[in-house]
Amino acid sequence: MIARQKRQPAIDVADLAPCADTLHALLVARADALMGGTEGSPEEQELAALTDAIEAYEAVRWPQGKIEGGKG
């Protein structure tokens, strides 16, 4: 007998935005905490990686550089 696979419900990407925005805020807070670290330190490397991730997310999430109806 062949087992039937259960179908996963379709995920609307827009439903993920609140979670992704929360993660973005946490990454920004961590990056802020790492600012001013020692050159060449592991913290500086972490900050560089976080900056890359934050900038990549922001470019996709807010391609025009601002939030409609926002302050910027």
C-alpha positions, 0 to 999 in steps of 0.5 A: 500500500502506498502512503499518501502525503499530506498537502501542506497549506500554501504559504502567502509570503506576505504572512511572513513579513511580520516575522521577518520584520521582527528578525530584522529589528533583532539583527539591527539591535545586535548590530548596534550593540557591536558598533565601536568594537575592536578592529579585527575582532570576532565582533567586527566580523559578526558586525560585517556579516550582520550588516550584509544581511540587514542591507540585503533584507532591506533592499528586498523589503523596501526596494525604494528605500522607504516604507509607504506612509512611514517617516522616511 
